[in-house]
């Protein structure tokens, strides 16, 4: 009998896409035996760990994402920014807002209380080694996995200083297989492929860079691990013109993620060979934002009704 893992990658505000993907998987009665989450994916994994995947639960998760704004995660406090720049703080933003949000929505206190085994990916700031958090305080685990270097402060844990798992060597697939998964569903947040211009803020640039890094890591892992397990990749949204730092479009991202994933699963395209090709990095020219990217071979992805605007 297959052991099914969901791997939820990082991507800032684009983590909302994964809510729609989870809803589509639940509609097809696909449930995880274990979860591996990184950064924004750790937030969603933690929700499923505490609340499960019922329609009501995922509806509440959608509501939580829809109500989020960037200031809730990255509050702008000039004093904190100055402390960070002056070397008196390891981050230019406080993680107090994210801590409050995760604590309020967690549903459980410790990862060992999860409905299914849940593992969060972080990175050791000093050694660069990836750290898999499988027990202990859930809030600390999520904050460690989502601590964007230079933006949010590292989380101290057992003598280590942990930062965002998006900088770790692996993107979650190899960890899931090492934990015993024989069937892996990858839920990528994707990368903004249709931005008209670079993000204007430091947070936006940092998050955009991490989404590109995660996409590259996923491509490598999915490619190299074919045969070690059955790997199914849900399609990232394309074209996508929402910055990973822009939290105003959650409702659209959830809706598109659900619709695209339902079509992908129902049509059987989720079983297409070489699924890593659908993660290929690319950028649309402004006059051709609906065109199929040339470096994404295989089945033509359906054009979205309208690109989201950041």
SEMAR-439224 format. One record per atom (N, C-alpha, C): x, y, z; residue in three letters. Coordinates in steps of 0.1 Angstrom, whole numbers, padded with zeros to 4 digits, always signed. Layout:
% SEMAR-439224
XYZALA;...
//
This chain:
% SEMAR-439224
+0009-0012+0000UNK;+0000+0000+0000UNK;+0009+0012+0000UNK;+0005+0022-0008UNK;+0013+0034-0010UNK;+0013+0043+0003UNK;+0024+0049+0006UNK;+0025+0059+0017UNK;+0026+0072+0010UNK;+0015+0080+0011UNK;+0014+0093+0004UNK;+0019+0105+0012UNK;+0027+0113+0005UNK;+0032+0125+0011UNK;+0028+0137+0003UNK;+0025+0148+0010UNK;+0023+0161+0004UNK;+0035+0169+0007UNK;+0042+0174-0004UNK;+0053+0183-0002UNK;+0049+0197-0006UNK;+0049+0206+0004UNK;+0044+0220+0002UNK;+0056+0230+0003UNK;+0059+0236-0009UNK;+0071+0244-0009UNK;+0068+0258-0005UNK;+0079+0267-0004UNK;+0077+0280+0000UNK;+0074+0290-0011UNK;+0070+0302-0008UNK;+0067+0312-0018UNK;+0059+0324-0013UNK;+0061+0327+0000UNK;+0054+0340+0004UNK;+0039+0340+0002UNK;+0034+0350-0003UNK;+0020+0352-0005UNK;+0014+0342-0015UNK;+0023+0336-0023UNK;+0018+0326-0033UNK;+0015+0313-0026UNK;+0017+0312-0013UNK;+0013+0300-0005UNK;-0002+0298-0006UNK;-0009+0309-0009UNK;-0024+0308-0011UNK;-0028+0298-0022UNK;-0019+0297-0032UNK;-0022+0288-0043UNK;-0024+0274-0037UNK;-0016+0270-0027UNK;-0016+0257-0022UNK;-0030+0253-0015UNK;-0037+0264-0010UNK;-0050+0261-0005UNK;-0059+0256-0015UNK;-0059+0262-0027UNK;-0067+0257-0038UNK;-0063+0243-0042UNK;-0050+0240-0042UNK;-0045+0227-0045UNK;-0050+0216-0035UNK;-0049+0220-0022UNK;-0054+0211-0012UNK;-0069+0208-0014UNK;-0077+0218-0017UNK;-0091+0216-0019UNK;-0093+0207-0031UNK;-0086+0208-0041UNK;-0087+0199-0053UNK;-0084+0185-0049UNK;-0073+0183-0042UNK;-0069+0170-0038UNK;-0079+0163-0029UNK;-0085+0171-0020UNK;-0095+0166-0011UNK;-0108+0162-0018UNK;-0111+0170-0029UNK;-0123+0167-0037UNK;-0121+0154-0044UNK;-0109+0150-0047UNK;-0106+0137-0053UNK;-0102+0126-0043UNK;-0105+0129-0030UNK;-0103+0120-0019UNK;-0088+0115-0018UNK;-0079+0125-0021UNK;-0065+0122-0019UNK;-0061+0128-0005UNK;-0056+0120+0004UNK;-0052+0125+0017UNK;-0038+0121+0020UNK;-0030+0129+0027UNK;-0016+0126+0030UNK;-0015+0116+0042UNK;-0004+0108+0041UNK;+0000+0100+0053UNK;+0011+0107+0060UNK;+0017+0117+0053UNK;+0027+0126+0060UNK;+0028+0138+0052UNK;+0033+0149+0059UNK;+0034+0162+0053UNK;+0048+0167+0055UNK;+0053+0174+0044UNK;+0066+0181+0045UNK;+0064+0195+0040UNK;+0066+0205+0049UNK;+0063+0219+0045UNK;+0075+0228+0047UNK;+0077+0237+0038UNK;+0088+0247+0039UNK;+0082+0261+0038UNK;+0086+0270+0047UNK;+0083+0284+0047UNK;+0068+0286+0046UNK;+0062+0292+0036UNK;+0048+0294+0035UNK;+0041+0280+0034UNK;+0048+0270+0028UNK;+0042+0257+0028UNK;+0042+0251+0042UNK;+0051+0255+0051UNK;+0050+0251+0065UNK;+0038+0256+0072UNK;+0034+0268+0068UNK;+0022+0274+0074UNK;+0010+0265+0070UNK;+0009+0262+0058UNK;-0003+0253+0053UNK;-0002+0239+0059UNK;+0010+0234+0059UNK;+0012+0220+0065UNK;+0007+0220+0080UNK;+0011+0231+0087UNK;+0007+0231+0101UNK;-0008+0232+0103UNK;-0014+0239+0093UNK;-0029+0240+0094UNK;-0035+0226+0092UNK;-0031+0219+0082UNK;-0036+0205+0080UNK;-0033+0196+0091UNK;-0021+0198+0097UNK;-0017+0190+0109UNK;-0026+0192+0120UNK;-0031+0204+0122UNK;-0040+0206+0133UNK;-0055+0205+0131UNK;-0059+0207+0118UNK;-0073+0208+0115UNK;-0078+0198+0105UNK;-0069+0191+0098UNK;-0073+0181+0088UNK;-0077+0188+0075UNK;-0083+0180+0066UNK;-0086+0185+0052UNK;-0101+0184+0049UNK;-0109+0186+0058UNK;-0123+0186+0055UNK;-0126+0199+0047UNK;-0138+0199+0040UNK;-0141+0211+0033UNK;-0142+0224+0042UNK;-0148+0222+0054UNK;-0149+0233+0063UNK;-0135+0238+0068UNK;-0126+0228+0071UNK;-0113+0232+0075UNK;-0105+0240+0064UNK;-0106+0235+0052UNK;-0098+0242+0041UNK;-0105+0255+0038UNK;-0118+0256+0040UNK;-0125+0268+0038UNK;-0121+0279+0048UNK;-0118+0274+0060UNK;-0113+0283+0071UNK;-0099+0288+0068UNK;-0091+0278+0062UNK;-0077+0282+0058UNK;-0078+0292+0047UNK;-0087+0291+0037UNK;-0088+0300+0027UNK;-0092+0314+0032UNK;-0101+0314+0042UNK;-0105+0327+0048UNK;-0093+0333+0055UNK;-0085+0325+0062UNK;-0073+0331+0069UNK;-0064+0337+0059UNK;-0061+0331+0048UNK;-0052+0336+0038UNK;-0058+0349+0031UNK;-0071+0349+0029UNK;-0078+0360+0023UNK;-0077+0373+0032UNK;-0077+0371+0045UNK;-0077+0382+0054UNK;-0063+0387+0057UNK;-0053+0380+0052UNK;-0039+0384+0054UNK;-0035+0397+0046UNK;-0026+0405+0052UNK;-0020+0416+0045UNK;-0005+0416+0048UNK;+0003+0422+0040UNK;+0018+0421+0042UNK;+0022+0426+0056UNK;+0015+0437+0061UNK;+0018+0442+0074UNK;+0016+0432+0085UNK;+0007+0422+0083UNK;+0005+0412+0093UNK;+0018+0403+0095UNK;+0025+0401+0084UNK;+0037+0392+0084UNK;+0050+0400+0085UNK;+0050+0411+0078UNK;+0062+0419+0077UNK;+0059+0434+0082UNK;+0056+0436+0094UNK;+0053+0449+0099UNK;+0064+0459+0097UNK;+0061+0471+0092UNK;+0071+0481+0090UNK;+0072+0490+0103UNK;+0084+0489+0109UNK;+0087+0496+0121UNK;+0100+0503+0119UNK;+0101+0516+0117UNK;+0114+0522+0114UNK;+0125+0519+0124UNK;+0120+0518+0137UNK;+0130+0515+0147UNK;+0136+0501+0145UNK;+0128+0492+0142UNK;+0133+0478+0140UNK;+0142+0478+0127UNK;+0138+0485+0117UNK;+0147+0486+0105UNK;+0160+0492+0108UNK;+0160+0502+0116UNK;+0173+0509+0120UNK;+0181+0499+0129UNK;+0175+0492+0138UNK;+0182+0483+0146UNK;+0189+0472+0137UNK;+0181+0467+0127UNK;+0187+0457+0119UNK;+0199+0462+0111UNK;+0197+0474+0105UNK;+0208+0480+0097UNK;+0220+0484+0105UNK;+0218+0487+0118UNK;+0229+0491+0127UNK;+0235+0479+0134UNK;+0231+0467+0131UNK;+0237+0455+0137UNK;+0232+0452+0151UNK;+0221+0457+0154UNK;+0216+0455+0168UNK;+0204+0445+0168UNK;+0200+0440+0156UNK;+0189+0430+0154UNK;+0192+0422+0142UNK;+0190+0409+0142UNK;+0192+0400+0131UNK;+0182+0401+0120UNK;+0172+0409+0121UNK;+0162+0411+0111UNK;+0156+0425+0111UNK;+0152+0429+0099UNK;+0146+0443+0098UNK;+0131+0443+0101UNK;+0125+0432+0103UNK;+0111+0431+0107UNK;+0110+0421+0119UNK;+0100+0424+0127UNK;+0097+0415+0138UNK;+0089+0403+0134UNK;+0091+0391+0140UNK;+0083+0380+0137UNK;+0071+0378+0147UNK;+0068+0389+0155UNK;+0058+0389+0165UNK;+0044+0387+0158UNK;+0042+0394+0147UNK;+0029+0392+0140UNK;+0026+0378+0135UNK;+0037+0372+0128UNK;+0035+0359+0123UNK;+0033+0349+0135UNK;+0041+0351+0146UNK;+0039+0343+0157UNK;+0025+0343+0163UNK;+0019+0355+0163UNK;+0005+0356+0168UNK;-0005+0349+0159UNK;-0003+0350+0146UNK;-0012+0344+0136UNK;-0011+0329+0137UNK;+0001+0324+0137UNK;+0003+0309+0137UNK;-0003+0303+0150UNK;+0000+0310+0161UNK;-0005+0306+0174UNK;-0021+0306+0174UNK;-0027+0316+0168UNK;-0041+0317+0169UNK;-0048+0306+0160UNK;-0041+0302+0149UNK;-0047+0293+0140UNK;-0042+0279+0141UNK;-0032+0276+0149UNK;-0025+0263+0149UNK;-0035+0251+0152UNK;-0042+0252+0162UNK;-0051+0240+0165UNK;-0044+0230+0174UNK;-0031+0229+0174UNK;-0023+0221+0182UNK;-0011+0228+0187UNK;-0005+0223+0198UNK;+0007+0230+0204UNK;+0020+0224+0199UNK;+0020+0211+0198UNK;+0032+0204+0195UNK;+0031+0195+0182UNK;+0041+0194+0174UNK;+0040+0187+0162UNK;+0037+0172+0164UNK;+0040+0167+0176UNK;+0037+0153+0178UNK;+0022+0151+0180UNK;+0014+0162+0181UNK;-0001+0161+0182UNK;-0007+0161+0168UNK;+0000+0162+0158UNK;-0005+0164+0144UNK;-0014+0152+0140UNK;-0024+0154+0132UNK;-0033+0144+0128UNK;-0026+0134+0119UNK;-0016+0139+0111UNK;-0007+0130+0103UNK;+0007+0135+0106UNK;+0017+0126+0106UNK;+0031+0131+0108UNK;+0034+0143+0100UNK;+0039+0153+0106UNK;+0042+0166+0099UNK;+0057+0170+0102UNK;+0064+0174+0091UNK;+0078+0177+0092UNK;+0080+0190+0085UNK;+0087+0199+0092UNK;+0090+0213+0086UNK;+0105+0214+0083UNK;+0108+0220+0072UNK;+0121+0221+0067UNK;+0127+0235+0071UNK;+0138+0236+0078UNK;+0145+0248+0081UNK;+0160+0246+0077UNK;+0168+0256+0079UNK;+0182+0255+0076UNK;+0190+0261+0088UNK;+0201+0255+0091UNK;+0210+0260+0102UNK;+0218+0271+0096UNK;+0217+0283+0102UNK;+0223+0295+0096UNK;+0238+0294+0096UNK;+0244+0287+0106UNK;+0259+0287+0108UNK;+0265+0276+0099UNK;+0259+0264+0098UNK;+0264+0253+0091UNK;+0259+0252+0077UNK;+0247+0258+0074UNK;+0241+0256+0061UNK;+0233+0243+0060UNK;+0234+0235+0070UNK;+0227+0221+0069UNK;+0212+0223+0070UNK;+0205+0215+0063UNK;+0190+0215+0064UNK;+0187+0208+0077UNK;+0176+0212+0083UNK;+0171+0207+0096UNK;+0156+0203+0094UNK;+0153+0191+0097UNK;+0139+0186+0096UNK;+0133+0187+0110UNK;+0123+0195+0112UNK;+0116+0197+0125UNK;+0104+0188+0125UNK;+0104+0178+0134UNK;+0093+0168+0134UNK;+0086+0167+0148UNK;+0092+0174+0157UNK;+0086+0174+0171UNK;+0089+0188+0177UNK;+0082+0190+0188UNK;+0084+0203+0195UNK;+0073+0213+0192UNK;+0075+0225+0197UNK;+0065+0236+0196UNK;+0062+0239+0181UNK;+0050+0238+0177UNK;+0046+0240+0163UNK;+0049+0254+0159UNK;+0046+0264+0167UNK;+0048+0278+0163UNK;+0063+0280+0161UNK;+0071+0276+0170UNK;+0086+0278+0167UNK;+0090+0271+0155UNK;+0085+0259+0152UNK;+0088+0252+0140UNK;+0085+0260+0127UNK;+0073+0265+0127UNK;+0068+0272+0115UNK;+0076+0285+0114UNK;+0079+0292+0125UNK;+0086+0305+0124UNK;+0101+0302+0119UNK;+0107+0291+0124UNK;+0120+0287+0119UNK;+0120+0285+0104UNK;+0110+0277+0100UNK;+0110+0273+0085UNK;+0107+0286+0077UNK;+0101+0296+0082UNK;+0097+0308+0074UNK;+0106+0320+0077UNK;+0117+0319+0085UNK;+0125+0330+0089UNK;+0134+0335+0077UNK;+0129+0343+0068UNK;+0136+0348+0057UNK;+0149+0355+0061UNK;+0161+0350+0057UNK;+0173+0356+0062UNK;+0174+0371+0059UNK;+0177+0379+0070UNK;+0178+0393+0069UNK;+0165+0401+0070UNK;+0154+0394+0068UNK;+0141+0400+0070UNK;+0135+0397+0083UNK;+0134+0384+0086UNK;+0129+0380+0099UNK;+0140+0374+0107UNK;+0140+0374+0120UNK;+0151+0369+0128UNK;+0152+0354+0128UNK;+0164+0348+0129UNK;+0165+0334+0131UNK;+0158+0329+0143UNK;+0154+0316+0144UNK;+0148+0311+0156UNK;+0158+0302+0163UNK;+0161+0304+0175UNK;+0170+0296+0183UNK;+0164+0283+0187UNK;+0171+0272+0184UNK;+0165+0259+0188UNK;+0177+0249+0191UNK;+0178+0245+0203UNK;+0187+0235+0207UNK;+0201+0239+0203UNK;+0205+0251+0206UNK;+0218+0256+0203UNK;+0221+0260+0188UNK;+0210+0259+0180UNK;+0212+0262+0166UNK;+0204+0275+0163UNK;+0207+0281+0152UNK;+0200+0293+0148UNK;+0194+0290+0134UNK;+0181+0288+0133UNK;+0174+0283+0122UNK;+0168+0294+0113UNK;+0169+0293+0100UNK;+0163+0302+0091UNK;+0155+0295+0080UNK;+0149+0302+0071UNK;+0139+0297+0061UNK;+0145+0285+0054UNK;+0136+0275+0054UNK;+0140+0262+0047UNK;+0142+0263+0032UNK;+0137+0274+0026UNK;+0139+0276+0012UNK;+0154+0277+0008UNK;+0163+0280+0017UNK;+0177+0280+0014UNK;+0184+0267+0017UNK;+0176+0257+0022UNK;+0182+0244+0024UNK;+0185+0237+0011UNK;+0194+0227+0012UNK;+0199+0220+0000UNK;+0187+0213-0008UNK;+0178+0208+0000UNK;+0167+0200-0007UNK;+0153+0207-0005UNK;+0144+0205-0014UNK;+0132+0212-0014UNK;+0120+0205-0008UNK;+0122+0193-0002UNK;+0112+0186+0005UNK;+0109+0172-0001UNK;+0111+0170-0013UNK;+0108+0157-0020UNK;+0117+0146-0014UNK;+0130+0149-0014UNK;+0139+0139-0008UNK;+0137+0135+0006UNK;+0133+0146+0014UNK;+0129+0143+0028UNK;+0117+0134+0029UNK;+0107+0136+0020UNK;+0095+0128+0021UNK;+0098+0114+0017UNK;+0107+0112+0007UNK;+0110+0098+0004UNK;+0118+0091+0015UNK;+0127+0099+0021UNK;+0135+0093+0032UNK;+0126+0089+0044UNK;+0115+0096+0045UNK;+0106+0093+0056UNK;+0096+0082+0053UNK;+0098+0076+0041UNK;+0090+0064+0037UNK;+0079+0066+0027UNK;+0078+0078+0021UNK;+0068+0080+0011UNK;+0071+0072-0002UNK;+0061+0066-0007UNK;+0062+0059-0020UNK;+0054+0067-0031UNK;+0046+0076-0027UNK;+0038+0084-0036UNK;+0039+0099-0031UNK;+0044+0108-0039UNK;+0046+0121-0035UNK;+0039+0131-0044UNK;+0030+0139-0037UNK;+0023+0150-0044UNK;+0031+0163-0041UNK;+0036+0169-0051UNK;+0043+0182-0049UNK;+0033+0193-0052UNK;+0032+0202-0042UNK;+0023+0214-0043UNK;+0032+0226-0043UNK;+0036+0230-0056UNK;+0045+0242-0057UNK;+0037+0255-0056UNK;+0043+0265-0050UNK;+0036+0278-0051UNK;+0039+0285-0064UNK;+0049+0280-0071UNK;+0053+0286-0084UNK;+0060+0299-0082UNK;+0064+0305-0093UNK;+0072+0317-0093UNK;+0064+0327-0102UNK;+0064+0340-0099UNK;+0058+0350-0107UNK;+0065+0351-0121UNK;+0058+0346-0131UNK;+0064+0345-0145UNK;+0059+0357-0154UNK;+0051+0366-0149UNK;+0045+0376-0157UNK;+0046+0390-0151UNK;+0055+0392-0142UNK;+0057+0405-0136UNK;+0061+0415-0146UNK;+0056+0427-0146UNK;+0060+0437-0155UNK;+0073+0444-0151UNK;+0076+0443-0139UNK;+0088+0450-0134UNK;+0093+0443-0121UNK;+0105+0444-0117UNK;+0110+0438-0104UNK;+0102+0443-0092UNK;+0100+0435-0082UNK;+0094+0440-0069UNK;+0101+0453-0064UNK;+0094+0463-0059UNK;+0100+0475-0055UNK;+0106+0475-0041UNK;+0103+0465-0033UNK;+0107+0466-0019UNK;+0118+0455-0016UNK;+0125+0457-0005UNK;+0135+0447-0001UNK;+0128+0433+0002UNK;+0117+0434+0008UNK;+0110+0421+0011UNK;+0105+0415-0002UNK;+0100+0423-0011UNK;+0096+0417-0024UNK;+0107+0410-0031UNK;+0119+0417-0032UNK;+0130+0411-0039UNK;+0135+0399-0032UNK;+0136+0399-0019UNK;+0140+0387-0011UNK;+0131+0375-0014UNK;+0117+0377-0013UNK;+0108+0367-0015UNK;+0108+0362-0030UNK;+0109+0371-0039UNK;+0110+0367-0053UNK;+0122+0358-0056UNK;+0133+0362-0050UNK;+0145+0354-0052UNK;+0144+0340-0046UNK;+0137+0339-0034UNK;+0136+0326-0028UNK;+0126+0318-0037UNK;+0116+0324-0043UNK;+0107+0315-0051UNK;+0114+0310-0063UNK;+0123+0318-0069UNK;+0131+0313-0080UNK;+0141+0301-0075UNK;+0147+0303-0063UNK;+0156+0293-0058UNK;+0148+0280-0055UNK;+0136+0281-0049UNK;+0128+0269-0046UNK;+0124+0262-0059UNK;+0120+0269-0069UNK;+0116+0263-0082UNK;+0128+0255-0088UNK;+0140+0261-0088UNK;+0152+0254-0093UNK;+0155+0241-0085UNK;+0153+0242-0071UNK;+0156+0230-0063UNK;+0145+0219-0066UNK;+0133+0223-0068UNK;+0122+0214-0071UNK;+0125+0207-0084UNK;+0129+0214-0094UNK;+0132+0208-0107UNK;+0142+0198-0106UNK;+0153+0201-0099UNK;+0164+0192-0097UNK;+0159+0179-0089UNK;+0152+0181-0078UNK;+0148+0170-0070UNK;+0138+0161-0078UNK;+0128+0167-0084UNK;+0118+0158-0091UNK;+0125+0151-0102UNK;+0135+0157-0109UNK;+0142+0150-0120UNK;+0150+0139-0115UNK;+0158+0141-0104UNK;+0168+0131-0099UNK;+0161+0120-0091UNK;+0149+0122-0086UNK;+0143+0112-0078UNK;+0132+0104-0085UNK;+0131+0106-0098UNK;+0121+0097-0105UNK;+0126+0083-0104UNK;+0117+0074-0100UNK;+0121+0060-0098UNK;+0122+0057-0083UNK;+0126+0066-0075UNK;+0127+0064-0061UNK;+0113+0064-0054UNK;+0104+0071-0061UNK;+0090+0071-0057UNK;+0082+0076-0068UNK;+0069+0074-0068UNK;+0060+0080-0078UNK;+0058+0094-0074UNK;+0061+0104-0083UNK;+0060+0118-0080UNK;+0050+0125-0090UNK;+0041+0131-0084UNK;+0030+0139-0091UNK;+0031+0153-0088UNK;+0033+0162-0098UNK;+0034+0176-0095UNK;+0021+0183-0100UNK;+0015+0191-0090UNK;+0004+0199-0094UNK;+0009+0211-0101UNK;+0001+0216-0111UNK;+0007+0227-0120UNK;+0007+0240-0113UNK;+0019+0247-0113UNK;+0019+0261-0109UNK;+0011+0270-0118UNK;+0006+0281-0113UNK;-0002+0290-0121UNK;+0006+0297-0131UNK;+0001+0298-0143UNK;+0008+0304-0154UNK;-0002+0310-0164UNK;-0002+0323-0168UNK;+0008+0333-0163UNK;+0004+0338-0149UNK;+0014+0342-0142UNK;+0013+0347-0128UNK;+0020+0360-0127UNK;+0012+0371-0123UNK;+0018+0384-0122UNK;+0016+0390-0108UNK;+0016+0381-0098UNK;+0015+0385-0084UNK;+0028+0383-0077UNK;+0033+0393-0071UNK;+0046+0393-0064UNK;+0044+0384-0051UNK;+0054+0377-0047UNK;+0054+0368-0036UNK;+0052+0376-0023UNK;+0054+0389-0024UNK;+0052+0398-0012UNK;+0039+0405-0012UNK;+0030+0403-0022UNK;+0017+0409-0023UNK;+0006+0400-0019UNK;+0000+0403-0007UNK;-0010+0395-0001UNK;-0024+0399-0005UNK;-0026+0407-0014UNK;-0039+0412-0017UNK;-0047+0403-0027UNK;-0041+0393-0032UNK;-0048+0385-0043UNK;-0050+0371-0039UNK;-0051+0368-0026UNK;-0052+0355-0021UNK;-0065+0348-0026UNK;-0076+0355-0027UNK;-0089+0348-0031UNK;-0087+0344-0046UNK;-0081+0352-0054UNK;-0079+0348-0068UNK;-0069+0336-0069UNK;-0059+0337-0062UNK;-0049+0326-0062UNK;-0055+0313-0058UNK;-0063+0313-0047UNK;-0069+0301-0042UNK;-0079+0295-0053UNK;-0087+0304-0059UNK;-0096+0300-0069UNK;-0089+0294-0081UNK;-0079+0301-0086UNK;-0072+0296-0098UNK;-0065+0283-0094UNK;-0059+0282-0082UNK;-0052+0270-0079UNK;-0061+0258-0078UNK;-0073+0260-0073UNK;-0083+0249-0072UNK;-0088+0245-0085UNK;-0092+0255-0094UNK;-0097+0252-0107UNK;-0087+0245-0116UNK;-0075+0250-0116UNK;-0064+0244-0124UNK;-0061+0230-0120UNK;-0060+0228-0107UNK;-0057+0215-0101UNK;-0068+0205-0104UNK;-0080+0209-0102UNK;-0091+0200-0105UNK;-0091+0195-0120UNK;-0089+0205-0129UNK;-0088+0201-0143UNK;-0076+0192-0145UNK;-0065+0195-0139UNK;-0052+0187-0141UNK;-0054+0173-0136UNK;-0060+0171-0125UNK;-0063+0158-0119UNK;-0073+0150-0127UNK;-0084+0157-0130UNK;-0095+0150-0137UNK;-0091+0146-0151UNK;-0083+0153-0158UNK;-0079+0150-0171UNK;-0068+0139-0172UNK;-0062+0136-0161UNK;-0051+0126-0161UNK;-0038+0132-0163UNK;-0037+0146-0165UNK;-0024+0152-0168UNK;-0015+0151-0157UNK;-0020+0149-0145UNK;-0011+0148-0133UNK;-0002+0136-0134UNK;-0005+0127-0143UNK;+0003+0115-0145UNK;+0012+0116-0157UNK;+0013+0127-0163UNK;+0022+0129-0175UNK;+0037+0126-0171UNK;+0045+0121-0180UNK;+0059+0118-0176UNK;+0067+0131-0175UNK;+0079+0130-0168UNK;+0088+0142-0167UNK;+0080+0154-0161UNK;+0074+0152-0149UNK;+0066+0164-0144UNK;+0074+0176-0141UNK;+0088+0174-0140UNK;+0096+0186-0137UNK;+0095+0197-0147UNK;+0092+0193-0160UNK;+0091+0203-0171UNK;+0081+0213-0168UNK;+0070+0210-0160UNK;+0060+0220-0158UNK;+0064+0230-0147UNK;+0076+0228-0141UNK;+0082+0237-0131UNK;+0092+0247-0138UNK;+0094+0245-0151UNK;+0105+0253-0158UNK;+0103+0268-0156UNK;+0115+0274-0152UNK;+0115+0289-0150UNK;+0114+0296-0164UNK;+0106+0307-0164UNK;+0105+0314-0177UNK;+0099+0328-0173UNK;+0098+0336-0183UNK;+0092+0349-0181UNK;+0084+0353-0194UNK;+0072+0358-0192UNK;+0064+0363-0204UNK;+0067+0377-0207UNK;+0068+0380-0220UNK;+0069+0393-0225UNK;+0056+0400-0222UNK;+0056+0413-0219UNK;+0043+0420-0215UNK;+0033+0418-0226UNK;+0037+0418-0239UNK;+0026+0417-0249UNK;+0022+0403-0252UNK;+0028+0393-0245UNK;+0024+0379-0247UNK;+0022+0372-0235UNK;+0016+0378-0225UNK;+0015+0372-0212UNK;+0007+0359-0212UNK;-0002+0357-0222UNK;-0010+0345-0222UNK;-0004+0334-0230UNK;+0008+0337-0236UNK;+0014+0327-0245UNK;+0020+0316-0237UNK;+0021+0304-0243UNK;+0027+0293-0237UNK;+0042+0295-0237UNK;+0049+0293-0225UNK;+0063+0295-0225UNK;+0070+0284-0233UNK;+0080+0289-0241UNK;+0086+0280-0251UNK;+0094+0269-0244UNK;+0099+0272-0232UNK;+0108+0262-0225UNK;+0100+0253-0216UNK;+0087+0253-0218UNK;+0079+0244-0210UNK;+0073+0234-0219UNK;+0080+0223-0223UNK;+0075+0214-0233UNK;+0064+0205-0228UNK;+0057+0199-0238UNK;+0046+0190-0234UNK;+0033+0196-0236UNK;+0023+0192-0229UNK;+0009+0196-0230UNK;+0008+0211-0228UNK;+0000+0217-0237UNK;-0002+0232-0236UNK;-0010+0235-0223UNK;-0005+0243-0215UNK;-0012+0247-0203UNK;-0023+0257-0207UNK;-0035+0255-0201UNK;-0046+0264-0204UNK;-0044+0278-0200UNK;-0048+0287-0208UNK;-0046+0301-0204UNK;-0056+0305-0193UNK;-0051+0312-0183UNK;-0060+0317-0173UNK;-0069+0327-0178UNK;-0081+0329-0172UNK;-0090+0339-0177UNK;-0085+0353-0178UNK;-0077+0356-0168UNK;-0070+0369-0168UNK;-0059+0369-0158UNK;-0047+0375-0162UNK;-0036+0375-0153UNK;-0039+0383-0140UNK;-0034+0379-0129UNK;-0035+0387-0116UNK;-0025+0398-0117UNK;-0029+0409-0112UNK;-0020+0421-0112UNK;-0015+0424-0098UNK;-0002+0426-0097UNK;+0003+0429-0084UNK;+0002+0443-0080UNK;
//
